[in-house]
């Protein structure tokens, strides 16, 4: 199919899949120097930013990397259910 002949609805759906979703959060290290990976300075304060569909908006500041992770990924209200233990599979690689 020629891209020029693609229906507008299909194009819009394809574009929507590539775009960042509003409400997405990211943490940025506050401090002097270039932006680096989180593990380089885990005790540095962080700025939490939220994507509003057009630009990153400041949302909150937190003390360190651990606090930023807790802010962006809160723990669920109920703990997850425990998994069933795996059965030992038969096979030549297993010792009897």
Phi and psi restraints in degrees (range 20) as a CNS / XPLOR table:
assign (resid 1 and name C) (resid 2 and name N)
       (resid 2 and name CA) (resid 2 and name C) 1.0 -70.6 20.0 2
assign (resid 2 and name N) (resid 2 and name CA)
       (resid 2 and name C) (resid 3 and name N) 1.0 132.0 20.0 2
assign (resid 2 and name C) (resid 3 and name N)
       (resid 3 and name CA) (resid 3 and name C) 1.0 -57.4 20.0 2
assign (resid 3 and name N) (resid 3 and name CA)
       (resid 3 and name C) (resid 4 and name N) 1.0 -28.0 20.0 2
assign (resid 3 and name C) (resid 4 and name N)
       (resid 4 and name CA) (resid 4 and name C) 1.0 -72.0 20.0 2
assign (resid 4 and name N) (resid 4 and name CA)
       (resid 4 and name C) (resid 5 and name N) 1.0 -21.7 20.0 2
assign (resid 4 and name C) (resid 5 and name N)
       (resid 5 and name CA) (resid 5 and name C) 1.0 -94.3 20.0 2
assign (resid 5 and name N) (resid 5 and name CA)
       (resid 5 and name C) (resid 6 and name N) 1.0 0.2 20.0 2
assign (resid 5 and name C) (resid 6 and name N)
       (resid 6 and name CA) (resid 6 and name C) 1.0 -66.9 20.0 2
assign (resid 6 and name N) (resid 6 and name CA)
       (resid 6 and name C) (resid 7 and name N) 1.0 131.7 20.0 2
assign (resid 6 and name C) (resid 7 and name N)
       (resid 7 and name CA) (resid 7 and name C) 1.0 -62.3 20.0 2
assign (resid 7 and name N) (resid 7 and name CA)
       (resid 7 and name C) (resid 8 and name N) 1.0 147.5 20.0 2
assign (resid 7 and name C) (resid 8 and name N)
       (resid 8 and name CA) (resid 8 and name C) 1.0 -59.3 20.0 2
assign (resid 8 and name N) (resid 8 and name CA)
       (resid 8 and name C) (resid 9 and name N) 1.0 -37.5 20.0 2
assign (resid 8 and name C) (resid 9 and name N)
       (resid 9 and name CA) (resid 9 and name C) 1.0 -63.4 20.0 2
assign (resid 9 and name N) (resid 9 and name CA)
       (resid 9 and name C) (resid 10 and name N) 1.0 -41.3 20.0 2
assign (resid 9 and name C) (resid 10 and name N)
       (resid 10 and name CA) (resid 10 and name C) 1.0 -67.0 20.0 2
assign (resid 10 and name N) (resid 10 and name CA)
       (resid 10 and name C) (resid 11 and name N) 1.0 -42.2 20.0 2
assign (resid 10 and name C) (resid 11 and name N)
       (resid 11 and name CA) (resid 11 and name C) 1.0 -61.4 20.0 2
assign (resid 11 and name N) (resid 11 and name CA)
       (resid 11 and name C) (resid 12 and name N) 1.0 -44.5 20.0 2
assign (resid 11 and name C) (resid 12 and name N)
       (resid 12 and name CA) (resid 12 and name C) 1.0 -64.1 20.0 2
assign (resid 12 and name N) (resid 12 and name CA)
       (resid 12 and name C) (resid 13 and name N) 1.0 -39.7 20.0 2
assign (resid 12 and name C) (resid 13 and name N)
       (resid 13 and name CA) (resid 13 and name C) 1.0 -65.9 20.0 2
assign (resid 13 and name N) (resid 13 and name CA)
       (resid 13 and name C) (resid 14 and name N) 1.0 -41.8 20.0 2
assign (resid 13 and name C) (resid 14 and name N)
       (resid 14 and name CA) (resid 14 and name C) 1.0 -64.1 20.0 2
assign (resid 14 and name N) (resid 14 and name CA)
       (resid 14 and name C) (resid 15 and name N) 1.0 -42.1 20.0 2
assign (resid 14 and name C) (resid 15 and name N)
       (resid 15 and name CA) (resid 15 and name C) 1.0 -66.0 20.0 2
assign (resid 15 and name N) (resid 15 and name CA)
       (resid 15 and name C) (resid 16 and name N) 1.0 -41.4 20.0 2
assign (resid 15 and name C) (resid 16 and name N)
       (resid 16 and name CA) (resid 16 and name C) 1.0 -61.9 20.0 2
assign (resid 16 and name N) (resid 16 and name CA)
       (resid 16 and name C) (resid 17 and name N) 1.0 -34.3 20.0 2
assign (resid 16 and name C) (resid 17 and name N)
       (resid 17 and name CA) (resid 17 and name C) 1.0 -68.1 20.0 2
assign (resid 17 and name N) (resid 17 and name CA)
       (resid 17 and name C) (resid 18 and name N) 1.0 -26.1 20.0 2
assign (resid 17 and name C) (resid 18 and name N)
       (resid 18 and name CA) (resid 18 and name C) 1.0 -87.7 20.0 2
assign (resid 18 and name N) (resid 18 and name CA)
       (resid 18 and name C) (resid 19 and name N) 1.0 -22.9 20.0 2
assign (resid 18 and name C) (resid 19 and name N)
       (resid 19 and name CA) (resid 19 and name C) 1.0 -78.8 20.0 2
assign (resid 19 and name N) (resid 19 and name CA)
       (resid 19 and name C) (resid 20 and name N) 1.0 154.0 20.0 2
assign (resid 19 and name C) (resid 20 and name N)
       (resid 20 and name CA) (resid 20 and name C) 1.0 -71.2 20.0 2
assign (resid 20 and name N) (resid 20 and name CA)
       (resid 20 and name C) (resid 21 and name N) 1.0 137.7 20.0 2
assign (resid 20 and name C) (resid 21 and name N)
       (resid 21 and name CA) (resid 21 and name C) 1.0 -82.6 20.0 2
assign (resid 21 and name N) (resid 21 and name CA)
       (resid 21 and name C) (resid 22 and name N) 1.0 137.5 20.0 2
assign (resid 21 and name C) (resid 22 and name N)
       (resid 22 and name CA) (resid 22 and name C) 1.0 -59.2 20.0 2
assign (resid 22 and name N) (resid 22 and name CA)
       (resid 22 and name C) (resid 23 and name N) 1.0 141.3 20.0 2
assign (resid 22 and name C) (resid 23 and name N)
       (resid 23 and name CA) (resid 23 and name C) 1.0 97.4 20.0 2
assign (resid 23 and name N) (resid 23 and name CA)
       (resid 23 and name C) (resid 24 and name N) 1.0 -7.1 20.0 2
assign (resid 23 and name C) (resid 24 and name N)
       (resid 24 and name CA) (resid 24 and name C) 1.0 -66.9 20.0 2
assign (resid 24 and name N) (resid 24 and name CA)
       (resid 24 and name C) (resid 25 and name N) 1.0 139.2 20.0 2
assign (resid 24 and name C) (resid 25 and name N)
       (resid 25 and name CA) (resid 25 and name C) 1.0 -110.9 20.0 2
assign (resid 25 and name N) (resid 25 and name CA)
       (resid 25 and name C) (resid 26 and name N) 1.0 150.8 20.0 2
assign (resid 25 and name C) (resid 26 and name N)
       (resid 26 and name CA) (resid 26 and name C) 1.0 -148.1 20.0 2
assign (resid 26 and name N) (resid 26 and name CA)
       (resid 26 and name C) (resid 27 and name N) 1.0 154.2 20.0 2
assign (resid 26 and name C) (resid 27 and name N)
       (resid 27 and name CA) (resid 27 and name C) 1.0 -111.6 20.0 2
assign (resid 27 and name N) (resid 27 and name CA)
       (resid 27 and name C) (resid 28 and name N) 1.0 135.8 20.0 2
assign (resid 27 and name C) (resid 28 and name N)
       (resid 28 and name CA) (resid 28 and name C) 1.0 -120.7 20.0 2
assign (resid 28 and name N) (resid 28 and name CA)
       (resid 28 and name C) (resid 29 and name N) 1.0 134.0 20.0 2
assign (resid 28 and name C) (resid 29 and name N)
       (resid 29 and name CA) (resid 29 and name C) 1.0 -71.6 20.0 2
assign (resid 29 and name N) (resid 29 and name CA)
       (resid 29 and name C) (resid 30 and name N) 1.0 132.1 20.0 2
assign (resid 29 and name C) (resid 30 and name N)
       (resid 30 and name CA) (resid 30 and name C) 1.0 -96.8 20.0 2
assign (resid 30 and name N) (resid 30 and name CA)
       (resid 30 and name C) (resid 31 and name N) 1.0 128.1 20.0 2
assign (resid 30 and name C) (resid 31 and name N)
       (resid 31 and name CA) (resid 31 and name C) 1.0 157.5 20.0 2
assign (resid 31 and name N) (resid 31 and name CA)
       (resid 31 and name C) (resid 32 and name N) 1.0 173.8 20.0 2
assign (resid 31 and name C) (resid 32 and name N)
       (resid 32 and name CA) (resid 32 and name C) 1.0 -77.1 20.0 2
assign (resid 32 and name N) (resid 32 and name CA)
       (resid 32 and name C) (resid 33 and name N) 1.0 153.0 20.0 2
assign (resid 32 and name C) (resid 33 and name N)
       (resid 33 and name CA) (resid 33 and name C) 1.0 96.5 20.0 2
assign (resid 33 and name N) (resid 33 and name CA)
       (resid 33 and name C) (resid 34 and name N) 1.0 177.4 20.0 2
assign (resid 33 and name C) (resid 34 and name N)
       (resid 34 and name CA) (resid 34 and name C) 1.0 -71.4 20.0 2
assign (resid 34 and name N) (resid 34 and name CA)
       (resid 34 and name C) (resid 35 and name N) 1.0 159.1 20.0 2
assign (resid 34 and name C) (resid 35 and name N)
       (resid 35 and name CA) (resid 35 and name C) 1.0 -69.0 20.0 2
assign (resid 35 and name N) (resid 35 and name CA)
       (resid 35 and name C) (resid 36 and name N) 1.0 129.4 20.0 2
assign (resid 35 and name C) (resid 36 and name N)
       (resid 36 and name CA) (resid 36 and name C) 1.0 -128.7 20.0 2
assign (resid 36 and name N) (resid 36 and name CA)
       (resid 36 and name C) (resid 37 and name N) 1.0 176.6 20.0 2
assign (resid 36 and name C) (resid 37 and name N)
       (resid 37 and name CA) (resid 37 and name C) 1.0 -64.8 20.0 2
assign (resid 37 and name N) (resid 37 and name CA)
       (resid 37 and name C) (resid 38 and name N) 1.0 154.7 20.0 2
assign (resid 37 and name C) (resid 38 and name N)
       (resid 38 and name CA) (resid 38 and name C) 1.0 -62.6 20.0 2
assign (resid 38 and name N) (resid 38 and name CA)
       (resid 38 and name C) (resid 39 and name N) 1.0 -32.9 20.0 2
assign (resid 38 and name C) (resid 39 and name N)
       (resid 39 and name CA) (resid 39 and name C) 1.0 -75.2 20.0 2
assign (resid 39 and name N) (resid 39 and name CA)
       (resid 39 and name C) (resid 40 and name N) 1.0 -13.6 20.0 2
assign (resid 39 and name C) (resid 40 and name N)
       (resid 40 and name CA) (resid 40 and name C) 1.0 -68.5 20.0 2
assign (resid 40 and name N) (resid 40 and name CA)
       (resid 40 and name C) (resid 41 and name N) 1.0 -41.6 20.0 2
assign (resid 40 and name C) (resid 41 and name N)
       (resid 41 and name CA) (resid 41 and name C) 1.0 -138.5 20.0 2
assign (resid 41 and name N) (resid 41 and name CA)
       (resid 41 and name C) (resid 42 and name N) 1.0 77.6 20.0 2
assign (resid 41 and name C) (resid 42 and name N)
       (resid 42 and name CA) (resid 42 and name C) 1.0 -69.1 20.0 2
assign (resid 42 and name N) (resid 42 and name CA)
       (resid 42 and name C) (resid 43 and name N) 1.0 -17.4 20.0 2
assign (resid 42 and name C) (resid 43 and name N)
       (resid 43 and name CA) (resid 43 and name C) 1.0 -92.7 20.0 2
assign (resid 43 and name N) (resid 43 and name CA)
       (resid 43 and name C) (resid 44 and name N) 1.0 -0.4 20.0 2
assign (resid 43 and name C) (resid 44 and name N)
       (resid 44 and name CA) (resid 44 and name C) 1.0 -74.2 20.0 2
assign (resid 44 and name N) (resid 44 and name CA)
       (resid 44 and name C) (resid 45 and name N) 1.0 147.1 20.0 2
assign (resid 44 and name C) (resid 45 and name N)
       (resid 45 and name CA) (resid 45 and name C) 1.0 -66.6 20.0 2
assign (resid 45 and name N) (resid 45 and name CA)
       (resid 45 and name C) (resid 46 and name N) 1.0 155.1 20.0 2
assign (resid 45 and name C) (resid 46 and name N)
       (resid 46 and name CA) (resid 46 and name C) 1.0 -125.2 20.0 2
assign (resid 46 and name N) (resid 46 and name CA)
       (resid 46 and name C) (resid 47 and name N) 1.0 147.9 20.0 2
assign (resid 46 and name C) (resid 47 and name N)
       (resid 47 and name CA) (resid 47 and name C) 1.0 -105.9 20.0 2
assign (resid 47 and name N) (resid 47 and name CA)
       (resid 47 and name C) (resid 48 and name N) 1.0 125.9 20.0 2
assign (resid 47 and name C) (resid 48 and name N)
       (resid 48 and name CA) (resid 48 and name C) 1.0 -92.1 20.0 2
assign (resid 48 and name N) (resid 48 and name CA)
       (resid 48 and name C) (resid 49 and name N) 1.0 125.9 20.0 2
assign (resid 48 and name C) (resid 49 and name N)
       (resid 49 and name CA) (resid 49 and name C) 1.0 -114.1 20.0 2
assign (resid 49 and name N) (resid 49 and name CA)
       (resid 49 and name C) (resid 50 and name N) 1.0 146.9 20.0 2
assign (resid 49 and name C) (resid 50 and name N)
       (resid 50 and name CA) (resid 50 and name C) 1.0 -123.1 20.0 2
assign (resid 50 and name N) (resid 50 and name CA)
       (resid 50 and name C) (resid 51 and name N) 1.0 134.6 20.0 2
assign (resid 50 and name C) (resid 51 and name N)
       (resid 51 and name CA) (resid 51 and name C) 1.0 -83.9 20.0 2
assign (resid 51 and name N) (resid 51 and name CA)
       (resid 51 and name C) (resid 52 and name N) 1.0 123.7 20.0 2
assign (resid 51 and name C) (resid 52 and name N)
       (resid 52 and name CA) (resid 52 and name C) 1.0 -100.3 20.0 2
assign (resid 52 and name N) (resid 52 and name CA)
       (resid 52 and name C) (resid 53 and name N) 1.0 8.2 20.0 2
assign (resid 52 and name C) (resid 53 and name N)
       (resid 53 and name CA) (resid 53 and name C) 1.0 105.6 20.0 2
assign (resid 53 and name N) (resid 53 and name CA)
       (resid 53 and name C) (resid 54 and name N) 1.0 -17.7 20.0 2
assign (resid 53 and name C) (resid 54 and name N)
       (resid 54 and name CA) (resid 54 and name C) 1.0 -130.0 20.0 2
assign (resid 54 and name N) (resid 54 and name CA)
       (resid 54 and name C) (resid 55 and name N) 1.0 -35.2 20.0 2
assign (resid 54 and name C) (resid 55 and name N)
       (resid 55 and name CA) (resid 55 and name C) 1.0 -155.5 20.0 2
assign (resid 55 and name N) (resid 55 and name CA)
       (resid 55 and name C) (resid 56 and name N) 1.0 161.8 20.0 2
assign (resid 55 and name C) (resid 56 and name N)
       (resid 56 and name CA) (resid 56 and name C) 1.0 -79.8 20.0 2
assign (resid 56 and name N) (resid 56 and name CA)
       (resid 56 and name C) (resid 57 and name N) 1.0 125.9 20.0 2
assign (resid 56 and name C) (resid 57 and name N)
       (resid 57 and name CA) (resid 57 and name C) 1.0 -110.9 20.0 2
assign (resid 57 and name N) (resid 57 and name CA)
       (resid 57 and name C) (resid 58 and name N) 1.0 136.4 20.0 2
assign (resid 57 and name C) (resid 58 and name N)
       (resid 58 and name CA) (resid 58 and name C) 1.0 -65.7 20.0 2
assign (resid 58 and name N) (resid 58 and name CA)
       (resid 58 and name C) (resid 59 and name N) 1.0 137.8 20.0 2
assign (resid 58 and name C) (resid 59 and name N)
       (resid 59 and name CA) (resid 59 and name C) 1.0 -119.0 20.0 2
assign (resid 59 and name N) (resid 59 and name CA)
       (resid 59 and name C) (resid 60 and name N) 1.0 -46.0 20.0 2
assign (resid 59 and name C) (resid 60 and name N)
       (resid 60 and name CA) (resid 60 and name C) 1.0 -162.5 20.0 2
assign (resid 60 and name N) (resid 60 and name CA)
       (resid 60 and name C) (resid 61 and name N) 1.0 165.0 20.0 2
assign (resid 60 and name C) (resid 61 and name N)
       (resid 61 and name CA) (resid 61 and name C) 1.0 -120.9 20.0 2
assign (resid 61 and name N) (resid 61 and name CA)
       (resid 61 and name C) (resid 62 and name N) 1.0 145.7 20.0 2
assign (resid 61 and name C) (resid 62 and name N)
       (resid 62 and name CA) (resid 62 and name C) 1.0 -132.8 20.0 2
assign (resid 62 and name N) (resid 62 and name CA)
       (resid 62 and name C) (resid 63 and name N) 1.0 165.3 20.0 2
assign (resid 62 and name C) (resid 63 and name N)
       (resid 63 and name CA) (resid 63 and name C) 1.0 -73.1 20.0 2
assign (resid 63 and name N) (resid 63 and name CA)
       (resid 63 and name C) (resid 64 and name N) 1.0 -37.1 20.0 2
assign (resid 63 and name C) (resid 64 and name N)
       (resid 64 and name CA) (resid 64 and name C) 1.0 -156.7 20.0 2
assign (resid 64 and name N) (resid 64 and name CA)
       (resid 64 and name C) (resid 65 and name N) 1.0 -175.6 20.0 2
assign (resid 64 and name C) (resid 65 and name N)
       (resid 65 and name CA) (resid 65 and name C) 1.0 -63.0 20.0 2
assign (resid 65 and name N) (resid 65 and name CA)
       (resid 65 and name C) (resid 66 and name N) 1.0 -42.7 20.0 2
assign (resid 65 and name C) (resid 66 and name N)
       (resid 66 and name CA) (resid 66 and name C) 1.0 -62.7 20.0 2
assign (resid 66 and name N) (resid 66 and name CA)
       (resid 66 and name C) (resid 67 and name N) 1.0 -41.0 20.0 2
assign (resid 66 and name C) (resid 67 and name N)
       (resid 67 and name CA) (resid 67 and name C) 1.0 -67.1 20.0 2
assign (resid 67 and name N) (resid 67 and name CA)
       (resid 67 and name C) (resid 68 and name N) 1.0 -35.6 20.0 2
assign (resid 67 and name C) (resid 68 and name N)
       (resid 68 and name CA) (resid 68 and name C) 1.0 -65.3 20.0 2
assign (resid 68 and name N) (resid 68 and name CA)
       (resid 68 and name C) (resid 69 and name N) 1.0 -43.1 20.0 2
assign (resid 68 and name C) (resid 69 and name N)
       (resid 69 and name CA) (resid 69 and name C) 1.0 -63.4 20.0 2
assign (resid 69 and name N) (resid 69 and name CA)
       (resid 69 and name C) (resid 70 and name N) 1.0 -41.7 20.0 2
assign (resid 69 and name C) (resid 70 and name N)
       (resid 70 and name CA) (resid 70 and name C) 1.0 -65.4 20.0 2
assign (resid 70 and name N) (resid 70 and name CA)
       (resid 70 and name C) (resid 71 and name N) 1.0 -36.1 20.0 2
assign (resid 70 and name C) (resid 71 and name N)
       (resid 71 and name CA) (resid 71 and name C) 1.0 -68.7 20.0 2
assign (resid 71 and name N) (resid 71 and name CA)
       (resid 71 and name C) (resid 72 and name N) 1.0 -43.5 20.0 2
assign (resid 71 and name C) (resid 72 and name N)
       (resid 72 and name CA) (resid 72 and name C) 1.0 -79.7 20.0 2
assign (resid 72 and name N) (resid 72 and name CA)
       (resid 72 and name C) (resid 73 and name N) 1.0 -26.1 20.0 2
assign (resid 72 and name C) (resid 73 and name N)
       (resid 73 and name CA) (resid 73 and name C) 1.0 -130.6 20.0 2
assign (resid 73 and name N) (resid 73 and name CA)
       (resid 73 and name C) (resid 74 and name N) 1.0 75.5 20.0 2
assign (resid 73 and name C) (resid 74 and name N)
       (resid 74 and name CA) (resid 74 and name C) 1.0 -64.8 20.0 2
assign (resid 74 and name N) (resid 74 and name CA)
       (resid 74 and name C) (resid 75 and name N) 1.0 151.0 20.0 2
assign (resid 74 and name C) (resid 75 and name N)
       (resid 75 and name CA) (resid 75 and name C) 1.0 -68.3 20.0 2
assign (resid 75 and name N) (resid 75 and name CA)
       (resid 75 and name C) (resid 76 and name N) 1.0 143.2 20.0 2
assign (resid 75 and name C) (resid 76 and name N)
       (resid 76 and name CA) (resid 76 and name C) 1.0 -66.7 20.0 2
assign (resid 76 and name N) (resid 76 and name CA)
       (resid 76 and name C) (resid 77 and name N) 1.0 154.6 20.0 2
assign (resid 76 and name C) (resid 77 and name N)
       (resid 77 and name CA) (resid 77 and name C) 1.0 -65.8 20.0 2
assign (resid 77 and name N) (resid 77 and name CA)
       (resid 77 and name C) (resid 78 and name N) 1.0 -36.0 20.0 2
assign (resid 77 and name C) (resid 78 and name N)
       (resid 78 and name CA) (resid 78 and name C) 1.0 -111.2 20.0 2
assign (resid 78 and name N) (resid 78 and name CA)
       (resid 78 and name C) (resid 79 and name N) 1.0 139.0 20.0 2
assign (resid 78 and name C) (resid 79 and name N)
       (resid 79 and name CA) (resid 79 and name C) 1.0 -68.2 20.0 2
assign (resid 79 and name N) (resid 79 and name CA)
       (resid 79 and name C) (resid 80 and name N) 1.0 151.1 20.0 2
assign (resid 79 and name C) (resid 80 and name N)
       (resid 80 and name CA) (resid 80 and name C) 1.0 -67.4 20.0 2
assign (resid 80 and name N) (resid 80 and name CA)
       (resid 80 and name C) (resid 81 and name N) 1.0 153.2 20.0 2
assign (resid 80 and name C) (resid 81 and name N)
       (resid 81 and name CA) (resid 81 and name C) 1.0 -73.1 20.0 2
assign (resid 81 and name N) (resid 81 and name CA)
       (resid 81 and name C) (resid 82 and name N) 1.0 143.4 20.0 2
assign (resid 81 and name C) (resid 82 and name N)
       (resid 82 and name CA) (resid 82 and name C) 1.0 -68.4 20.0 2
assign (resid 82 and name N) (resid 82 and name CA)
       (resid 82 and name C) (resid 83 and name N) 1.0 148.3 20.0 2
assign (resid 82 and name C) (resid 83 and name N)
       (resid 83 and name CA) (resid 83 and name C) 1.0 -84.4 20.0 2
assign (resid 83 and name N) (resid 83 and name CA)
       (resid 83 and name C) (resid 84 and name N) 1.0 154.0 20.0 2
assign (resid 83 and name C) (resid 84 and name N)
       (resid 84 and name CA) (resid 84 and name C) 1.0 -74.6 20.0 2
assign (resid 84 and name N) (resid 84 and name CA)
       (resid 84 and name C) (resid 85 and name N) 1.0 140.7 20.0 2
assign (resid 84 and name C) (resid 85 and name N)
       (resid 85 and name CA) (resid 85 and name C) 1.0 -65.3 20.0 2
assign (resid 85 and name N) (resid 85 and name CA)
       (resid 85 and name C) (resid 86 and name N) 1.0 147.4 20.0 2
assign (resid 85 and name C) (resid 86 and name N)
       (resid 86 and name CA) (resid 86 and name C) 1.0 -75.1 20.0 2
assign (resid 86 and name N) (resid 86 and name CA)
       (resid 86 and name C) (resid 87 and name N) 1.0 144.1 20.0 2
assign (resid 86 and name C) (resid 87 and name N)
       (resid 87 and name CA) (resid 87 and name C) 1.0 -81.6 20.0 2
assign (resid 87 and name N) (resid 87 and name CA)
       (resid 87 and name C) (resid 88 and name N) 1.0 150.6 20.0 2
assign (resid 87 and name C) (resid 88 and name N)
       (resid 88 and name CA) (resid 88 and name C) 1.0 -74.2 20.0 2
assign (resid 88 and name N) (resid 88 and name CA)
       (resid 88 and name C) (resid 89 and name N) 1.0 124.4 20.0 2
assign (resid 88 and name C) (resid 89 and name N)
       (resid 89 and name CA) (resid 89 and name C) 1.0 -84.0 20.0 2
assign (resid 89 and name N) (resid 89 and name CA)
       (resid 89 and name C) (resid 90 and name N) 1.0 140.7 20.0 2
assign (resid 89 and name C) (resid 90 and name N)
       (resid 90 and name CA) (resid 90 and name C) 1.0 -72.5 20.0 2
assign (resid 90 and name N) (resid 90 and name CA)
       (resid 90 and name C) (resid 91 and name N) 1.0 149.6 20.0 2
assign (resid 90 and name C) (resid 91 and name N)
       (resid 91 and name CA) (resid 91 and name C) 1.0 166.9 20.0 2
assign (resid 91 and name N) (resid 91 and name CA)
       (resid 91 and name C) (resid 92 and name N) 1.0 160.6 20.0 2
assign (resid 91 and name C) (resid 92 and name N)
       (resid 92 and name CA) (resid 92 and name C) 1.0 -69.5 20.0 2
assign (resid 92 and name N) (resid 92 and name CA)
       (resid 92 and name C) (resid 93 and name N) 1.0 -22.9 20.0 2
assign (resid 92 and name C) (resid 93 and name N)
       (resid 93 and name CA) (resid 93 and name C) 1.0 -77.7 20.0 2
assign (resid 93 and name N) (resid 93 and name CA)
       (resid 93 and name C) (resid 94 and name N) 1.0 -11.1 20.0 2
assign (resid 93 and name C) (resid 94 and name N)
       (resid 94 and name CA) (resid 94 and name C) 1.0 -93.3 20.0 2
assign (resid 94 and name N) (resid 94 and name CA)
       (resid 94 and name C) (resid 95 and name N) 1.0 139.9 20.0 2
assign (resid 94 and name C) (resid 95 and name N)
       (resid 95 and name CA) (resid 95 and name C) 1.0 -85.3 20.0 2
assign (resid 95 and name N) (resid 95 and name CA)
       (resid 95 and name C) (resid 96 and name N) 1.0 143.3 20.0 2
